[in-house]
Amino acid sequence: MPKVLISDKMSPLAEQTFKERGVDVDYKPGLSPEELIAIIGDYDGLAIRSATKVTPEVLEAATNLKVIGRAGIGVDNINVPAATNGGVIVMNTPFGNSITTAEHAIAMMMALARQIPQANASTHEGKWEKSAFMGVEVTGKTLGLIGAGNIGSIVADRAHGLKMKVIAFDPYLSHERADDLGIQKVELDELLARADFITLHTPLTDQTRGILGAESFAKMKKGVRIVNCARGGLIDEAALKDALDSGQVEGAALDVFEVEPAKENVLFGHPKVICTPHLGASTTEAQVNVALQVADQISEYLMTGGVTNALNTPSVSAEDAPKLQPYMRLAAQIGGFAGQITQSGIVKVTIEYEGHVAGLNTKPLTATLLQGLLSPQMDCVNMVNAPVIAKERNIDITESKHERELDYHTLIKLTVETENQTRTVSGTLFANKAPRIVEVAGVNLEAELTQNMLYVINDDKPGFIGALGSLLGHNGVNVATFALGRKILGEEAVALVAVDEPIKDIVLDQVTALAHVRQAKRLTF
C-alpha cells in the first residue's frame, strides 16, 4: 500500500479520499524543515499547500518519493528542477481556486472604492468621521486587466455585472477571445492611460516582474486605484509608495508581496493601502476543491500510474513512454523556443509531423508543444490544461501527419500565426535521440538547444558576426556554439548562440543596439 504525507493544513476530505482510494496517509501539518527531512524518506507521496518548502535537501532525503501534489496553483515553494532531476512528479490543481481568487480581487476593488477598512477602523475607535471617507462608484468606471486568463476572465465577467467598462492587456489574448469576453484588448500604455482601476492577473516571469514601476505609474490616469491578488514582484513596491504619496495613485489593495510572509513592508501603515495576507484562495469552497483534487490526482498516480496536471512530466501511458521520450524532449524544445520569441496574441497554431514521428501517438506531443508555447507568458501551464487554455483563447489548432520521409527521417514543424506575423520552428532527432533545431523563421540552420541562449534576427551584412562576437567577448560572455543561417543573400538572417551563463539585460540591450539587428531575445531551456 503506497503511503502519503499531508504536511500542511488541509480539508479532512483529502485524508478521507486517500483512504477510500486505498492509500495509507499520515496527517502531520506544521513540521519543521528538520522534522520533514527526518521522515520524508518513508513516503511515496507528499500533499502540501504553501507552507511546506520542498527544497533540494528535502528531496535528497525523499528516497522513496514519487509524487508531490500542491493543493493550489503556485509551486513557488517547490524546487521543481530538483524534483525533476530526482524523478519526482510535481502536480498542482490549477483551477480549484480561480473563482475564489477572482472574487477576492473584486472585494479588494470595492474596499478601495469606498475605503471600507479605514472607515471600519475609525468607527471602532468611536470617531464617526463620515466626511473623511468620501468614496467613488465603480459603475461606469474603466477596469484595466493586466492578464486576461482564467482568473482575469472571471474578474471581467464580475466587473460587467457591476456595469464597468473592461479593457485588457494580454499578449496572448486574441481579439476573438476578447470579443467573447466582452472586453477591449489594448496595449499596456493605453490601459495605463485609460483605466480608473487596474487589477493584475499575470504570472511572475522575467517579462512581468516589475511591470508596474515608476514609468508605468507616471503614465497612469491621476487618481487610479490598483489591485494585486496575483503575485508579489509584479509591482515595484517602493515606486508604488512614491506614487501614493504624490497622489498619482489614489489607493492600492495588495494580497501579495515581494517577500512573504510579509512581516515588514514599505507600504505597511500607509493610509491609502489595504493589505491582506495572501487570502486569494482562502475560502471554504476553494480549500475543499483543491484538497479533493490533489488527493484524487496523487491517488490516481500511485494506484494506476495516471498522471494529471503534472508540471514536469507529460501524461503518457506506460506503454508509449519509452518510445515517445526523445520526441517529447524535442516537442518541448520547439514549443519553448516558439513561445519565447512570440510577442503578440496567437491566432493559429499549425503542427506538422513528418516521417517516423507521424506513426506515433502524437497527442502528448501536441500537448507538450502547446505547453512550451504558452508557458513563457502564462502561469501553471501543463500538458493537461494547455489544449484547454488554447481553446479558451480561440487559438485555432491544426495538426497534420505525413509518414513520408523528406529531408529528415523524422521532423516536427510548428507554425505560429499571431496578429502581427507568422513564425516557424522545426526540429528533428539525430540518431533517434538527440533533439536539434533545423529551421527558424524559414531559415535553415542546425542547433542543439542548451540552457542559456541568445537569439538574433539581423540583416545579412558583412561584419555583423564579428561585431556580435566582439560584443559578447567584451562582456565576458563565453560562447559554446554559434549557429547561423539566412534565406537570401543580403536579407534576413538568424543567429542562435549557446552561452555558458544567462545573458544579462545590459548585454541584451547592447546586442539590440547593434547595427542591422532586427530582434534579440534571451532564451532559457
C-alpha positions in Angstrom: 0.0 0.0 0.0 1.5 3.4 -1.0 2.0 5.9 1.7 1.3 9.7 1.5 2.2 12.5 3.9 0.0 15.6 4.2 2.3 18.2 5.7 0.1 21.3 5.6 -3.3 22.1 6.9 -5.9 20.7 4.5 -9.5 19.8 4.5 -10.2 16.4 6.2 -11.8 15.3 2.9 -8.3 14.9 1.5 -7.3 12.3 4.1 -10.7 10.6 3.6 -10.2 10.4 -0.1 -6.8 8.9 0.2 -8.1 6.1 2.5 -11.1 5.5 0.1 -8.6 5.0 -2.8 -6.5 2.5 -0.8 -3.7 4.8 0.1 -2.1 4.9 3.6 -2.0 8.5 4.8 -0.4 10.5 7.7 -1.7 14.0 8.5 1.2 16.0 10.1 0.9 19.7 9.4 3.4 22.2 10.9 6.5 20.1 10.6 9.8 22.0 10.8 12.2 21.5 7.9 14.4 19.3 10.0 11.4 17.1 11.0 10.2 16.8 7.4 13.7 15.8 6.3 13.8 13.2 9.0 10.6 11.4 7.9 10.1 12.1 4.2 12.0 9.0 3.2 9.1 6.8 4.4 6.6 8.3 1.9 5.7 7.7 -1.7 3.7 10.9 -2.0 3.6 14.3 -0.4 0.5 16.6 -0.4 1.1 20.2 0.5 -0.2 23.7 0.3 2.1 26.8 0.5 3.7 26.4 4.0 5.8 23.3 3.3 9.1 24.2 1.5 10.2 21.3 -0.8 13.9 22.2 -1.0 16.7 20.2 -2.6 17.6 19.0 0.9 14.1 17.6 1.4 14.2 15.9 -2.0 17.6 14.4 -1.3 16.2 12.8 1.8 13.0 11.7 0.0 14.5 8.4 -1.2 11.1 6.8 -1.9 9.1 9.9 -3.0 7.4 9.6 -6.4 4.9 12.5 -6.5 4.3 15.9 -4.9 0.8 17.3 -5.1 0.2 21.0 -4.5 -3.3 21.9 -3.4 -3.4 25.2 -5.3 -1.9 26.8 -8.3 1.5 28.2 -7.3 4.5 25.9 -6.9 7.0 28.6 -5.7 7.6 26.6 -2.6 8.7 23.5 -4.6 12.1 23.2 -6.2 10.7 21.8 -9.5 14.0 21.3 -11.2 15.4 19.4 -8.2 12.2 17.3 -8.2 12.5 16.6 -11.9 16.2 15.6 -11.5 15.1 13.2 -8.7 12.4 11.7 -10.8 9.6 13.1 -8.7 6.4 14.2 -10.4 5.1 17.6 -9.4 1.3 18.2 -9.7 -0.9 21.2 -8.9 -4.6 21.9 -9.0 -4.8 24.9 -11.4 -8.5 25.6 -11.5 -9.6 24.8 -7.9 -9.4 28.4 -6.6 -9.9 30.5 -9.6 -13.4 31.8 -8.6 -12.3 32.5 -5.1 -9.2 34.5 -6.2 -11.3 36.5 -8.7 -13.9 37.3 -6.0 -11.1 38.5 -3.7 -9.9 40.9 -6.3 -13.4 42.3 -6.8 -13.8 42.6 -3.0 -10.5 44.4 -2.7 -11.5 46.8 -5.5 -14.8 47.6 -3.7 -12.9 48.1 -0.5 -10.7 50.6 -2.2 -13.5 52.4 -3.8 -15.3 53.0 -0.5 -12.3 53.0 1.9 -14.1 50.3 3.9 -11.1 49.1 6.1 -10.1 52.6 7.0 -13.7 53.6 7.8 -14.2 50.4 9.9 -11.1 51.1 12.0 -12.2 54.7 12.5 -15.7 53.8 13.5 -14.5 51.1 16.0 -12.4 53.9 17.6 -15.6 56.0 18.1 -14.6 58.8 15.8 -17.6 58.8 13.4 -15.6 60.5 10.6 -18.3 60.4 8.0 -16.9 63.1 5.8 -13.4 61.7 5.9 -14.2 58.7 3.8 -15.6 60.0 0.6 -15.7 57.1 -1.9 -16.3 56.6 -5.6 -18.7 54.5 -7.6 -17.4 51.7 -9.8 -20.4 51.9 -12.1 -19.3 53.3 -15.5 -15.6 53.3 -14.5 -13.0 51.6 -16.6 -11.3 48.5 -15.2 -7.9 47.6 -16.7 -6.9 43.9 -16.6 -3.2 43.1 -16.9 -3.7 39.4 -17.8 -6.9 38.0 -19.1 -6.5 34.3 -18.5 -8.7 32.1 -16.3 -8.9 34.3 -13.2 -8.8 37.6 -15.2 -11.7 36.5 -17.4 -13.8 35.7 -14.3 -12.9 39.2 -12.9 -14.1 40.7 -16.2 -17.4 38.8 -16.0 -18.0 40.1 -12.5 -17.0 43.6 -13.5 -19.6 43.6 -16.2 -22.2 42.8 -13.6 -21.0 46.0 -11.8 -21.6 47.9 -15.0 -17.9 48.6 -15.6 -16.1 49.0 -18.9 -13.3 46.4 -19.2 -10.1 46.7 -21.1 -7.2 44.3 -21.0 -3.5 44.0 -21.8 -2.5 40.4 -22.5 -0.1 39.5 -25.3 -1.7 36.0 -25.6 -5.3 37.3 -25.8 -6.7 37.1 -29.3 -9.2 39.7 -30.5 -11.7 36.9 -31.0 -11.3 35.8 -27.3 -11.6 39.4 -26.2 -14.8 39.7 -28.1 -16.2 36.6 -26.4 -15.3 38.0 -23.0 -16.9 41.4 -23.9 -13.6 43.3 -23.3 -11.4 45.5 -25.4 -7.8 44.4 -26.0 -5.3 47.3 -25.7 -1.6 47.8 -25.4 -0.2 48.4 -21.9 0.4 52.2 -22.3 -3.3 52.7 -23.4 -4.5 50.7 -20.5 -2.4 52.8 -18.1 -3.8 56.0 -19.5 -7.5 55.0 -19.5 -8.1 52.8 -16.5 -9.7 54.0 -13.3 -9.0 50.7 -11.6 -6.1 48.3 -12.5 -6.0 44.7 -11.4 -3.2 42.2 -12.1 -3.7 38.6 -13.1 -0.5 37.5 -14.7 2.3 35.1 -13.6 5.6 36.4 -12.3 8.1 36.0 -15.1 11.2 37.8 -16.4 8.8 39.7 -18.7 6.3 40.7 -16.0 8.5 41.3 -13.0 8.0 45.0 -12.0 5.5 45.5 -14.8 4.1 48.4 -12.7 7.0 50.6 -11.8 7.9 54.3 -11.7 7.5 54.7 -15.5 4.1 52.9 -15.5 2.8 55.0 -12.6 3.7 58.2 -14.4 1.6 57.1 -17.4 -1.5 56.3 -15.4 -4.6 58.4 -15.0 -4.2 60.6 -11.9 -6.2 59.0 -9.1 -6.1 55.5 -10.3 -6.6 52.6 -7.9 -4.6 49.4 -8.1 -5.4 45.8 -7.0 -2.9 42.9 -7.0 -4.1 39.4 -6.0 -1.7 37.7 -8.4 1.9 37.6 -7.5 4.3 39.7 -5.4 7.0 41.2 -7.5 4.7 42.4 -10.3 4.7 45.8 -8.6 7.7 47.9 -7.6 6.6 48.5 -4.0 8.9 51.5 -3.4 7.7 53.1 -6.6 4.1 52.5 -5.7 4.7 54.2 -2.3 6.1 57.3 -4.1 3.1 57.3 -6.5 0.7 57.1 -3.5 2.5 59.9 -1.7 2.3 62.2 -4.7 -1.4 61.5 -5.3 -0.8 60.0 -8.7 -2.2 56.7 -7.4 -5.2 57.2 -5.1 -5.1 53.8 -3.5 -3.8 50.2 -3.6 -5.1 46.9 -2.4 -2.5 44.1 -2.1 -2.9 40.5 -1.3 0.6 39.5 -2.3 4.1 41.0 -1.7 7.6 40.7 -3.0 8.7 39.0 0.3 6.3 36.6 2.1 5.4 36.2 4.8 5.4 40.0 4.8 6.1 41.0 8.4 7.6 44.3 7.3 7.0 46.3 4.1 7.5 49.8 2.9 3.7 50.0 2.2 2.5 48.9 5.7 0.8 51.6 7.6 0.2 53.8 4.5 -3.3 55.4 4.8 -4.1 54.6 1.2 -3.1 51.0 1.2 -5.3 47.9 2.0 -3.3 44.7 2.8 -4.4 41.1 3.2 -2.1 38.1 4.0 -2.3 36.2 0.7 -6.0 35.3 1.1 -6.9 34.9 -2.6 -7.6 31.2 -2.3 -8.8 31.3 1.3 -12.5 30.2 1.2 -14.0 27.1 2.5 -15.1 26.1 -1.0 -11.7 26.6 -2.6 -9.9 24.7 0.1 -12.3 21.8 -0.2 -12.0 21.8 -4.0 -8.2 21.8 -4.1 -7.9 19.2 -1.3 -10.2 16.8 -3.1 -8.4 17.4 -6.4 -4.9 16.9 -5.0 -5.9 13.7 -3.2 -7.5 12.3 -6.3 -4.5 13.1 -8.5 -1.9 11.7 -6.2 -4.0 8.5 -5.6 -4.6 8.0 -9.3 -0.9 8.2 -10.0 0.2 5.9 -7.1 -2.5 3.3 -7.7 -2.8 3.3 -11.5 0.1 5.4 -12.9 -2.3 8.0 -14.4 -0.8 11.5 -14.4 -3.0 14.6 -14.3 -1.9 18.3 -14.1 1.7 17.5 -13.9 4.1 20.4 -14.3 7.3 18.5 -15.1 6.1 15.3 -16.9 3.7 14.5 -19.7 0.5 12.4 -19.4 1.7 9.4 -21.2 0.8 5.7 -20.8 3.5 3.3 -19.6 3.4 1.5 -23.0 4.1 4.7 -25.0 6.6 6.3 -22.6 9.8 4.7 -23.8 9.1 5.3 -27.5 7.9 8.9 -27.0 10.5 10.2 -24.6 13.0 11.6 -27.1 10.2 13.1 -29.1 8.7 14.7 -26.0 12.0 16.4 -25.4 12.1 17.7 -29.0 8.5 18.9 -28.8 9.2 20.7 -25.5 12.2 22.5 -27.1 10.3 23.5 -30.2 7.3 24.8 -28.3 9.5 26.6 -25.7 11.6 28.2 -28.5 8.5 29.5 -30.3 6.9 30.7 -27.1 9.9 32.8 -26.1 10.1 34.5 -29.5 6.3 35.2 -29.8 5.3 38.6 -28.5 1.7 39.1 -29.6 -1.7 37.3 -29.4 -1.7 33.9 -31.0 -4.4 33.3 -33.6 -3.5 30.0 -35.1 -1.0 27.1 -34.4 -0.2 24.5 -37.1 1.8 21.4 -36.1 3.1 19.1 -38.8 4.6 15.6 -38.1 6.6 14.1 -40.9 8.4 10.8 -41.2 8.7 8.3 -38.3 7.1 10.5 -35.7 3.9 10.6 -37.7 3.3 7.0 -36.9 3.4 7.5 -33.2 0.8 8.7 -30.6 1.2 12.5 -31.3 -1.5 13.7 -28.8 1.0 14.1 -25.9 3.5 15.6 -28.3 0.9 18.3 -29.4 0.1 19.0 -25.7 3.8 19.3 -25.0 4.3 21.7 -27.9 1.4 23.8 -26.6 2.7 23.8 -23.1 6.1 25.1 -24.2 4.4 27.7 -26.5 2.1 29.1 -23.8 4.3 28.8 -20.7 6.5 31.9 -21.2 3.5 34.2 -20.7 1.2 32.2 -18.6 1.3 30.6 -15.2 1.0 26.9 -14.4 0.5 25.6 -18.0 0.9 21.8 -18.3 0.2 19.1 -20.7 -3.3 18.6 -19.4 -4.6 22.2 -19.4 -2.6 23.6 -22.4 -5.1 22.4 -25.0 -8.0 23.7 -22.8 -6.3 27.1 -22.4 -5.7 27.3 -26.2 -9.3 26.6 -26.8 -10.5 29.1 -24.3 -8.4 31.8 -26.1 -9.8 30.8 -29.5 -6.4 29.7 -30.8 -7.0 27.5 -33.9 -5.0 24.3 -33.6 -4.3 22.3 -36.8 -2.4 19.1 -36.8 -1.3 17.1 -39.8 0.7 13.9 -40.3 2.8 12.7 -43.2 4.6 9.4 -42.8 6.6 10.1 -45.9 10.3 10.9 -45.3 11.6 14.1 -46.9 14.9 15.8 -45.9 14.8 14.1 -42.5 13.9 10.7 -41.1 11.6 12.5 -38.6 10.5 16.1 -38.4 8.2 18.3 -36.3 7.3 21.7 -37.6 5.5 24.3 -35.6 3.9 27.3 -37.3 2.6 30.1 -35.0 0.4 32.8 -36.5 -0.1 36.0 -34.4 -1.9 39.2 -35.1 1.4 40.7 -36.4 3.4 37.9 -38.0 4.0 34.2 -38.7 6.9 32.3 -37.3 8.0 28.7 -37.8 10.3 26.4 -35.8 11.3 22.9 -37.0 13.2 20.2 -35.3 14.4 16.6 -35.7 16.2 13.9 -33.8 19.8 12.9 -34.5 20.4 9.2 -34.0 16.8 8.9 -33.0 17.5 10.5 -29.6 19.3 13.9 -29.8 16.9 16.9 -30.4 18.1 19.5 -32.9 16.5 22.7 -34.2 16.9 22.7 -38.0 14.8 25.7 -39.1 13.7 29.0 -37.6 11.5 31.6 -39.4 12.1 29.9 -42.8 15.9 30.0 -42.3 17.7 26.6 -42.3 20.3 26.1 -39.6 21.3 23.3 -37.2 21.4 24.0 -33.4 21.4 22.0 -30.2 19.5 23.9 -27.6 21.2 24.5 -24.3 20.1 26.1 -21.0 21.1 29.6 -22.0 20.9 31.0 -25.5 20.8 34.2 -27.5 18.5 34.5 -30.5 19.1 37.3 -33.0 17.4 38.2 -36.3 19.5 40.6 -38.3 20.1 41.9 -41.8 22.7 39.8 -43.6 25.5 42.3 -43.8 29.3 41.9 -43.8 30.9 42.4 -40.4 27.9 41.6 -38.3 29.1 38.2 -37.0 32.4 39.8 -35.9 30.6 42.7 -34.2 28.4 40.3 -32.3 31.3 38.1 -31.3 33.3 41.0 -30.1 30.5 42.4 -28.1 29.9 39.1 -26.3 33.6 38.7 -25.7 34.0 42.3 -24.4 31.2 41.5 -21.8 32.8 38.2 -20.7 30.2 36.0 -22.4 31.6 32.7 -23.3 30.1 31.2 -26.5 29.6 27.4 -26.5 28.1 27.1 -30.0 27.2 29.5 -32.8 24.5 28.5 -35.4 23.9 30.8 -38.4 21.5 30.8 -41.3 20.0 33.0 -43.9 17.3 32.9 -46.6 18.7 35.1 -49.3 22.0 36.9 -49.6 21.7 40.4 -48.0 18.3 39.8 -46.5 17.1 38.3 -43.2 19.5 36.1 -41.2 19.3 34.2 -37.9 21.9 33.6 -35.3 21.4 31.2 -32.4 24.2 31.4 -29.9 24.6 29.0 -26.9 26.3 30.7 -24.0 27.5 29.5 -20.6 25.6 32.0 -18.4 22.3 33.8 -18.8 22.6 36.9 -21.0 22.3 40.0 -18.7 19.9 42.8 -19.5 22.7 45.2 -20.2 24.3 42.8 -22.7 20.9 42.2 -24.4 20.4 45.9 -24.7 23.8 46.3 -26.4 23.1 43.5 -28.8 19.7 45.0 -29.7 21.5 48.3 -30.4 24.0 46.8 -32.8 23.7 47.9 -36.4 21.5 45.6 -38.6 19.8 43.8 -35.6 16.0 43.5 -36.0 15.3 41.5 -32.9 17.3 40.0 -30.0 15.9 37.7 -27.3 17.3 35.8 -24.3 16.2 32.2 -24.3 16.2 29.7 -21.5 15.6 26.0 -21.7 
